[in-house]
């Protein structure tokens, strides 16, 4: 199994920044596709960003493109989500997810991922 743990959430003012971290276990982390999702109160969990095992291919939801950056450090088994220019509508619980099966596909659906963290709260005040 893969253990996934998020950290770095908090309360920020609109326009501020946060960096989320996701530590994943597993010797094969370098082959995992990793993703970030978020879920606001009363809403469905939605895709935010994904990064392939190579680290050279990323994809973002339109709502965060240009503001958020996903990256990974395979030596540390860690993926990051740098969030800039935060808006109140970014308020949500952010989840890190892992897909351990090698794929070249861009994974943007909940069902694409096998392992999930517990989530970290991001609150953006206006």
N, C-alpha and C positions, 0 to 999 in steps of 0.2 A: 504494500500500500504506500501511498504518498501522503505525508503530513504537510499541510499548508497553513501558515500562520501570518496574518496581516498585522501591521502596526503603522503608526504615524498619523492616524486620524486626530481630529480635534476641532476646535471652534476658531473660525477666522472671520474677519470682516470681508465683505465683498471687495473684490479686486486683489485680495491677498493670495498667498500661495501655501501649498502643503506638498510634502513628498511622502507618499505611502510606500511601504516596503512589504514584500511578501517573501518569506523564507519557506522554501520547500525542501523536504527530505528526498532522499533517493540518489543512488549512485548515477542514475541515468538522467539527472536533471537537465544536462546539456541537450538532451534529445526531446525534452518536453515542449509542447506548445503551452504558453501561459497566457492567461487572460484576466482582465479586470471587468467586473460587472458592478452595478449599483442598484439599490432598491430604495426608493423613497416611500414614506408612509402611505399606505393605501394604493400603491402602484405595483406593477409587475417589475420583476428584476429585469434590467436591461443591460445590453452590451455597452461597454465603454471602449476597451482597447485590447489588442492582442499582439503578441510577439512570437514569432516562430523560433524554433530551436537554434537556428543559425544566428539569431539576433539581428539579422540584416533585413528582415521583412516585418513591417508593422502595419497595423490597420486600426483606424479609429472611427467611432461613431461621429456622425456629422455634428452632433451637439457639442463635442469636445475638441474636434479637430482644430489645430492651431493654438490651443490652450494647454492641452495635456500632452505629455510625452511618456511613452512606455519604453523601458530599457531593461536589460538584464546583465547580471554578472554571474556567469556560469561557475566561476571558481568559488563563488560564495553561495551558490544555490539560491540566488535572490533575484527577484524582479521588482522593478520600481515603477511608480506612477508619479511623475512630477506634474502637479496641477497648478497652473498659473491663471491669473485673471479670473478667480473663482466668482461664481454668481450664486445667488440664493437658490436657484433651481438646481445647483449641483449638490445640495444637501441630500444626503442619503447614507445608507450603510453601504460601504464599498467592500466587495468580495473579490478575493483572488481565487483563481481556478487553474487547474492543471489538466492537461491531456497527455497521458503517458505514452500513447501510441503514436509512433512517427507518422506524420502526414504532411503533405505539402499544401493542403487546403487551408483556406483562411477560415478560422473557427469563430463564429459570431453568435452562436446559439447556446442556450443553457445546456441542451442535450449533447453538445459537442465535448463537454468537459466531464471528467471522471472524478476529480477531487476538488474539494472546496474548503476554504478557510471559514472561520467563524464570523468574519466581517469586522470592519472598523468604522466607527461613526465619523462622518464629516459633516459639520454644520457650518453653513456660511450665512452670516447675519447681514442684514441690509442696513 
